[in-house]
Amino acid sequence: MAGDDVADTLAAMGPRLRAAREHRGSTLTAVSCATGISPSTLSRIETGRRKPTLEVVLQLAKEYGVSLDELAGTAPAAEPRTSALQRSGDDKAVLPLTRYVGGLHAHKHVLPAVQEPPARPRQVSHDGWEWLCVLYGRLWLALGDQDLVLGAGDVAEFDTRNLHAVANAGPGGPVEYLIMFGPQGERLRPRTPPAPGLSAR
C-alpha cells in the first residue's frame, strides 16, 4: 500500500471507529473502561486529530466486534441473506443490510407487538442524520417535544443530534421499519426526473 493510501486509510478510520462505537451504543467512557485507552485519546482518534496505532486499532476492533478490513474500508459487502439477525435489550430485532463501517448504512428493525399502550420511549441524541420508512404497523416517533405516529409507507428524516426515540405505537401487531443512517451527518439526496413537458432551466 502506497504512503498516500495508508494516510487516507488512517484518516478514514476515525469516523469508522466512531460509527462502530455508536452502532454498539457505547460511550467513550465505557470504551475507555473496557480498553484502558483514555476518553480524550479515543475522541482525538475519532475526530482525526490523532492517528491510531496498530495496537489501539486491534483493541478497538475486538471491543466493537468488527474486522480490520471493515475499519480499513476494504471488507466486501455481505450478501443480504447471510446478515445476522441481532436483538437489543428491548427485544427489538435488527437486521443489518450493510456490513461496512462508516458512511451511510441501512438496517431493518422489527419491534414486537405490545399488549398495553407503551410509555413514552427514552430519548437519545448523537451525531448523524437518520431516514426511516415504516413497512408495517404503527411506529411512535418521539422527536424532541413532538410525538408522531407513522403508518406503513410513511417516511421521516431528522438530525440525530436532536433527542429522538421510537416505540411500537400499539397495542396491536409488530412494527417493521427501515433505517438509513449517516454517522457523519450524510443525508440522502432525492433525485427525480422532471415532469413530462417541462424542460430543464
C-alpha positions as CSV (number, residue, x, y, z in Angstrom):
1,M,0.0,0.0,0.0
2,A,1.4,3.4,-1.0
3,G,2.1,6.1,1.5
4,D,-0.9,8.2,0.3
5,D,-3.2,5.2,0.6
6,V,-2.0,4.5,4.1
7,A,-2.7,8.1,5.1
8,D,-6.1,8.0,3.5
9,T,-7.0,4.8,5.3
10,L,-5.9,6.1,8.7
11,A,-7.8,9.4,8.0
12,A,-11.0,7.4,7.3
13,M,-10.5,5.1,10.3
14,G,-11.5,7.7,12.9
15,P,-15.1,8.1,11.6
16,R,-15.4,4.4,11.1
17,L,-14.4,3.8,14.7
18,R,-16.9,6.3,15.9
19,A,-19.6,4.7,13.8
20,A,-18.7,1.2,15.2
21,R,-18.9,2.5,18.8
22,E,-22.2,4.3,18.2
23,H,-23.6,1.2,16.5
24,R,-22.9,-0.7,19.7
25,G,-24.4,2.1,21.8
26,S,-21.2,2.5,23.7
27,T,-19.9,5.8,25.2
28,L,-16.3,6.9,25.1
29,T,-16.2,6.4,28.9
30,A,-17.4,2.8,28.6
31,V,-14.9,2.0,25.9
32,S,-12.1,3.6,28.0
33,C,-13.0,1.4,30.9
34,A,-13.0,-1.7,28.7
35,T,-9.8,-1.0,26.8
36,G,-7.7,1.3,29.1
37,I,-7.5,3.9,26.4
38,S,-8.3,7.4,27.7
39,P,-11.6,9.0,26.6
40,S,-9.6,12.0,25.3
41,T,-7.4,9.8,23.2
42,L,-10.4,8.0,21.8
43,S,-12.1,11.3,21.0
44,R,-9.0,12.6,19.2
45,I,-8.7,9.4,17.1
46,E,-12.4,9.5,16.2
47,T,-12.1,13.2,15.1
48,G,-8.9,12.6,13.1
49,R,-6.7,14.7,15.3
50,R,-4.6,11.6,16.2
51,K,-3.6,8.6,14.1
52,P,-4.3,5.3,15.9
53,T,-1.5,2.8,16.4
54,L,-1.9,-0.8,15.3
55,E,-2.2,-1.9,19.0
56,V,-5.1,0.6,19.5
57,V,-6.8,-0.5,16.3
58,L,-6.6,-4.1,17.3
59,Q,-8.0,-3.4,20.8
60,L,-10.9,-1.4,19.4
61,A,-11.7,-3.9,16.6
62,K,-12.0,-6.6,19.3
63,E,-14.1,-4.3,21.6
64,Y,-16.5,-3.4,18.8
65,G,-16.7,-6.8,17.2
66,V,-15.6,-5.6,13.7
67,S,-12.8,-6.8,11.5
68,L,-9.7,-4.8,10.5
69,D,-10.9,-5.0,6.9
70,E,-14.2,-3.2,7.9
71,L,-12.3,-0.5,9.7
72,A,-10.0,0.0,6.7
73,G,-12.9,0.0,4.4
74,T,-11.7,-3.0,2.4
75,A,-14.3,-5.6,3.5
76,P,-16.5,-6.9,0.7
77,A,-20.3,-6.2,1.0
78,A,-22.1,-9.1,2.7
79,E,-24.8,-11.0,0.9
80,P,-28.1,-9.9,2.4
81,R,-29.2,-13.5,3.1
82,T,-26.1,-14.0,5.3
83,S,-26.7,-11.0,7.5
84,A,-27.2,-12.0,11.1
85,L,-30.3,-11.0,13.0
86,Q,-29.4,-9.2,16.2
87,R,-31.6,-8.5,19.2
88,S,-31.3,-5.5,21.5
89,G,-32.2,-5.3,25.2
90,D,-35.7,-4.1,24.4
91,D,-36.3,-7.3,22.3
92,K,-36.1,-5.3,19.1
93,A,-34.8,-7.4,16.2
94,V,-32.2,-5.6,13.9
95,L,-31.1,-7.0,10.6
96,P,-28.0,-5.2,9.2
97,L,-28.4,-4.6,5.4
98,T,-24.9,-3.1,5.0
99,R,-21.8,-4.6,6.6
100,Y,-19.1,-1.9,6.1
101,V,-18.4,0.6,8.9
102,G,-18.8,4.3,8.4
103,G,-20.8,6.2,5.7
104,L,-24.4,5.6,5.0
105,H,-25.6,2.2,6.3
106,A,-29.0,0.5,6.5
107,H,-30.9,-1.7,8.9
108,K,-34.3,-3.3,9.1
109,H,-35.8,-3.1,12.6
110,V,-38.7,-5.1,14.0
111,L,-40.4,-4.1,17.2
112,P,-42.5,-6.8,18.9
113,A,-46.2,-6.5,19.5
114,V,-47.3,-4.9,22.7
115,Q,-50.5,-5.5,24.7
116,E,-50.7,-2.2,26.5
117,P,-50.2,1.4,25.4
118,P,-46.4,2.0,25.8
119,A,-44.8,4.7,27.9
120,R,-43.0,7.5,26.1
121,P,-39.7,6.0,25.0
122,R,-36.4,7.2,26.5
123,Q,-34.8,9.6,24.0
124,V,-31.2,9.8,23.0
125,S,-29.1,12.1,20.8
126,H,-25.8,11.6,18.8
127,D,-24.1,12.9,15.7
128,G,-25.6,11.9,12.4
129,W,-28.7,12.0,10.2
130,E,-31.4,9.4,10.0
131,W,-34.0,8.4,7.5
132,L,-36.7,5.9,8.3
133,C,-39.6,4.3,6.4
134,V,-42.3,2.2,8.1
135,L,-43.1,-1.0,6.3
136,Y,-45.8,-2.5,8.5
137,G,-47.6,-1.4,11.7
138,R,-47.7,1.9,13.5
139,L,-44.5,3.5,14.8
140,W,-44.3,6.1,17.5
141,L,-41.5,8.6,16.8
142,A,-40.7,10.8,19.8
143,L,-38.7,13.7,18.3
144,G,-37.9,16.3,20.9
145,D,-41.2,17.6,22.2
146,Q,-43.1,16.2,19.2
147,D,-44.9,12.8,19.1
148,L,-45.6,11.4,15.6
149,V,-47.4,8.2,14.8
150,L,-46.2,6.8,11.4
151,G,-48.0,4.2,9.4
152,A,-46.9,1.9,6.6
153,G,-45.4,3.9,3.8
154,D,-44.7,7.0,6.0
155,V,-41.2,8.4,5.9
156,A,-39.3,10.6,8.4
157,E,-35.8,12.1,8.4
158,F,-34.1,14.1,11.1
159,D,-30.9,15.3,12.6
160,T,-30.0,12.7,15.3
161,R,-28.4,15.5,17.4
162,N,-32.0,16.2,18.3
163,L,-33.4,14.0,21.1
164,H,-35.3,11.1,19.5
165,A,-36.7,7.6,20.2
166,V,-39.1,5.1,18.7
167,A,-41.6,2.6,20.0
168,N,-44.5,0.4,18.9
169,A,-47.5,2.7,18.9
170,G,-49.6,-0.4,19.8
171,P,-51.4,-2.2,21.2
172,G,-51.6,-4.4,18.1
173,G,-49.1,-6.2,15.9
174,P,-45.4,-5.8,15.4
175,V,-43.8,-2.8,13.6
176,E,-41.3,-3.2,10.8
177,Y,-39.3,-0.3,9.5
178,L,-36.1,0.5,7.6
179,I,-33.4,2.9,8.7
180,M,-30.7,4.6,6.8
181,F,-28.2,6.4,8.9
182,G,-25.2,8.6,8.2
183,P,-22.9,8.9,11.3
184,Q,-21.2,12.0,10.0
185,G,-24.5,13.7,9.0
186,E,-24.6,12.3,5.5
187,R,-28.1,12.9,4.0
188,L,-29.9,11.2,1.3
189,R,-30.2,13.2,-2.0
190,P,-33.6,12.7,-3.6
191,R,-33.3,12.7,-7.4
192,T,-36.4,12.7,-9.5
193,P,-36.8,13.2,-13.3
194,P,-38.5,16.4,-14.4
195,A,-42.2,16.3,-15.0
196,P,-43.3,15.5,-18.6
197,G,-43.4,18.6,-20.8
198,L,-41.1,20.6,-18.5
199,S,-37.6,21.4,-19.8
200,A,-34.7,21.9,-17.6
201,R,-33.7,25.5,-17.0
